Structures are given as structure tokens and as C-alpha cells.
Amino acid sequence: MEKSKSVGIWIRVSTEDQARGESPEHHEKRARYYAESRGWTVKEVYHLEAVSGKSVMDHPETKRMLADIHKGHITGIIFSKLARLARNTKELLEFADIFRFDNADLISLQEAIDTSSPAGRLFYTMIAAMAQWEREEIASRVAASIPIRAKLGKPLGGAAPFGYRWVEKKLLPDPKEAPIRKLMYELFLESRRKKAVAKMLNGQGYRTRNGSKFSDTTVARLLVDPSAKGLRRSNYTKSLGNKKHWELKPLSDWIFTDIEPIVSEEVWLRCNQILDEQHKARRPMAKKPVHLFTGLVFCACGKKMPVPSKSANYYCSKCLNKISMDDLEMIFHEQLKAFLFSPEEMTKYFDKADKLIREKEELFATLIKESEGLRREMNKLVRLYLDDTMTKEAVGTHYRPMEERLKQIEDQIPELQGEIDFLKIQYLSSSEVVTEAKDLYTQWRHIAPDDKRKIVETITNKITVSNQEVSISLSSIPLPLNSPALATQPHPCVAFLPYPSFG
């Protein structure tokens, strides 16, 4: 006797079969005898009397049987012949796939097929080959129908592109996603950087359809997709199967149909021209340039506002607040008229800087003089000792304090000399800036960008941009070594036009 095996009996007898004397009871007894001879235990009987064999997969008894197979309640099914399991070839192949996946056996008494035996496993191999052939045939038929359905504008399966949704088999802009898709093109035209666009979208709280954050890859894919300009692309990819990636079909196989656009064709073309240029260059984007106010512009939320590459705006990725570089420079220019150094302030600054340098130089000269005097005195003591006019102890008593003081001076001189060097360089640098800035307001447009940047760094503490105004905090030129700057109060906020909002 073989090891006990739990099986079920499948009984499907049509009305015509019963008319020919093939009763359900007859099929059940036959199956039970077979199970008994194999030492198997019959756990379930599945009755489908008077049910057509054309399609049985959706029958409640079929679902119950498949559930029992899947959970291991039974490990095989006995039926009188293959035609009783299913007459539909497609469903027969589906049964074979399901049983093979759940490691269960099919036992057909009339065809003498028992997949628990070596001969029966050969049947499984044949069934698998038939199933593969059937799938290829189906795939071929589906592939042949796709171009026709695509040209008719019908759905081909799969999700609608981001920004669209299917409405009564028509592709229409999605009220929630379409504005995000449009914003993506606008941001890319400003920044020309996919990662910057993704960061801005994520910073504003926008997410992809499945709730994930936008990536530069996703942004690039959506920018290239022509659906946004009103041209749906179909039949352009081919799956490699088995959860592998897909590949593009030849361009001649692609199908295009008109749909409602989200952006103008001009905007789409400009974005894709930028992408093409970047792709052809095949080199990393150049390092972001240092703009006039880089590092000094802050949003009212406290976040720094950099300038995305090749953009014309200082931008807050958190609240999408922005101000154009030209507008901010214009406001700063106007602030200079009321602020920039008066003759009195410049005189006061230079006098203070000159005084500090003079004090350091005088101290340096004093130390040099003192060190020279100490050396002379120490040399005298040595000579007195050599002339036997002073004892060794007496010389030591006077010599050691001078030696210690000289050591202190020798340590102090290099440090002080370094401070003087720093002060002079800082003084000359500031002097140069102020000299260039004497007529800064009238000459601002003609000043070189690097020189402008130097001036801005020297006199600007912070620039704060809110939705309605700009606040520029200016200070006088800072003196070296953290000396107190000339006292000037931060300037009041400067009114500015409202900025575009993407909220």
C-alpha cells in the first residue's frame, strides 16, 4: 500500500451523458475504487451535474476545489476523463498550470493519466508545452489587435499616463494630476535640471500616483512623454517577459492618436530640446555659478533661496516662493542710494582701520626694541661672567628672568606680525571696494559681476523674501579681527510686487 494521500473526486456529467446512462454515482464509485486501490483518502467530492464543459472555471464548485488544492486540503483530483474536467482547451491548460504550481496531481481514469507517477509527470511536461504554445498564440493574436485598437483610440490595458485618466474609454486630463504635470514643464524650463524639478515638487508635497516622491528619472520620463502635448503614444514597447524590463519597438510600429493637451506643443518642444542637448553633451552639468546674492537670500520660512541652474530666480523649494535675480538686484540698487557710505562714514572707517593697524605696528616695534635690549643685557651678563667680575650664581639670578621674557617675546612677535599682515590685506581689500563704490549707485550697471559680488558680501548681512516684500539688512564694512563695525541700523522692508505662487 502506498503512503496515504488526500484527494478529491471531480464529477461533471452533462444532461446528454446522463441520458446515455452515465450517472454521477457511477463516476464517483469508479473514482473511489481507484483511490482505495492506491491507499488514498477521499476528502471531498465536487459535483457539477448538468454543467456544460465549455466553461467551468467560474463555477462555485470549481473555486472550492481550487481553494482546497491551494491550501493543501487535498493534493490531487480524480476524474473519469479529461473531457469531464474541461472541454475548453484553454481552461484545461489553466488547470494544469494551477495544479503544477501547487504541487498537486491530476488523475484521469480513462486516459490512464496519473501525474503522481513517472508516466503521468511526462503528461505534465506535454501539458506545459501545450500551455506555452497556447500563450504564444494568444500573445500573437493580442499583438495583432493592438495597432487596430490603438488607431481607434481604445484602451490597451494598463494605467493612463500621469496627468490623465480613462473616462468612458477616452483619455482625459485628470483634475488633480494635470496641474502637477504642467508645473513640471514650467519648473524645468526655469531650472533646466531634472533633479531640481523633482526636489521642488517633493518640497511642495506633490507625489506620484502611487504616493512615492518624484525622482529625476520619473521627471525625465514624463517630460519626454508626448501625451502632455496632446499626442498619445501606443504600441511602442514590448515586454521581455518573466518580470523583466521592456524594450522599444521599431518606430514604424508606434501608433499616435490625438488627445486633449496639458501643455502647449511649444513648451513641450523647448523642454525636450533641452533634454536632447544635455543627452548629446554626455557630461555632467556644470557646477552652479555663484550669483550676486548667493548665500544671502532667505525665504520668510527661514530656508535659503538658491538659484537653480540656468534659472533666473532665487527659489525656495519648500514654499515655492521666488524672486527674479533682476528684480532683487534692482531693489538692492535702490537701497544703496539711501545707505551706501557717506563721506563721513568712509572717513570714520578708514580712520578706525588706520588706527588699529598703527597700534599693532607700534606694539610690534616695541617688542622688537625690547627683544633687542634684552639680548644686549644678556650679552653683558655673559661678558661679566667671562671676565670673572660676577659669579655664576649672580649671573644666573639676572639672566634667567631676561631669558624667559625673551622667549615670550619671540613667541609673540610672529603672532603679532601675522595679525598685522592680515589687517593690512583686509584694509587694502576693503579700501579697494569702497573706492569702487564711491559712486556705486550711478555706476552699478557698469561694474563687473565679480566686483559686485565682492561689494555685496562686504556690506550685506541678510536678505529676506516674503510673499509681499523684501527686507535687506545692510551693515558697514566689517573691520578685521571682529572689531566693531560702524553702527548702522538695518533698513526697513522694501515693498515688492506679489510673487507667482504654485500653491
Protein Blocks (a to p, Z undefined) as FASTA:
>chain_A
ZZdddddddddddfklmmnopafklmmmmmmmmmmmnopacfbdcddehiafkbmklpmk
lmmmmmmmmnomagcdcdfbfklmomclklmmmmmmmmmmnopacddfklopafkbmklm
mmmmmmmmmmmmmmmmmmmmmmmmmmmmmmnopaeejjddehiaceehiacddfklmmmm
mmmmmmmmmnopaklmmmmmmmnopacfkopacdfklmmmmmmpmklnopacehkbcceb
jhiacddddfklpccdddddfbdfklmmmmmmmmmmmmmnopacddddddfkgokaccfk
opacdddehiabdcdfklopacdfklmmmmmmmmmmmmgccfklmmmmmmmmmmmmmmmm
mmmmmmmmmmmmmmmmmmmmmmmmmnopacfklmmmmmmmmmmmmmmmmmmmmmmmmmmm
mmmmmmmmmmmmmmmmmmmmmmmmmpcfklmmmmmmmmpcbdcddfkbccddddddddeh
hiacddddddddddddddddfZZ
